[in-house]
Amino acid sequence: MKYNSGFTIWELVIVVSIIAILSNLAIPMMRDHMFELQSRSIATEIEDGFRFARAESLRLGMPISICAAKISINNVLHGCNAKARNKDWSSGMLAFINKDNLFKYDPENRVRYALFENGLISNINIISNNAYYIVYPDSIIDSNKDDDINYYCFWFSQKAMKPRFKNILVINQYGVSNFCTASASDFQNCAKLCAR
């Protein structure tokens, strides 16, 4: 009597094919889930930065400016992002005391600084409708523009994908925030508030 031990080549091909099909289904779902977790983490940092700036503005009785941070490759802070027109907040955020409403960053006046782990989360773009925000001692958040916008938005997208915004963080002038994902029922409401 002859006993066969092991698997035939056809059995191995079938198993490897099944594993390949399952991984092709699972990888995109896992990538989307990781993007949402990373976006939510950064949104929490932005919300915390605004809350802290509101508290410091109230405590100091002075306006606090919040801007997109300019960070070098070796993670050194160089003040606010000079390319204010692109409104890119992907590197981090900076809060500082806004003396004389000049929006000039002085390291001695830094209140808070958040680096968005640019090395680990380099696949996320964060775009806002403003490059600067001001928090006044009465806790009102305002942009540096003369407009009537009461909602300030941060759009999150994946760099590897087509630039389509999947998540939105909305902060109103009183600091109340809402994080909306593309799969949530309130996403359309957030998108309407943030219509550009």
Secondary structure, DSSP 4 states (H G I P E B T S, - for coil): -----S--HHHHHHHHHHHHHHHHHHHHHHHHHHHHHHHHHHHHHHHHHHHHHHHHHHHHTS-EEEEEEEE-TT--EEEE-S-TTT-B-SSEEEEEE-GGG-----GGGEEEEEE--TTTTTTEEEEES-SEEEE-TTS-EEESSSS---EEEEEEEESSS-S---EEEEEETTS-EEEEETTSTTHHHHHHHT--
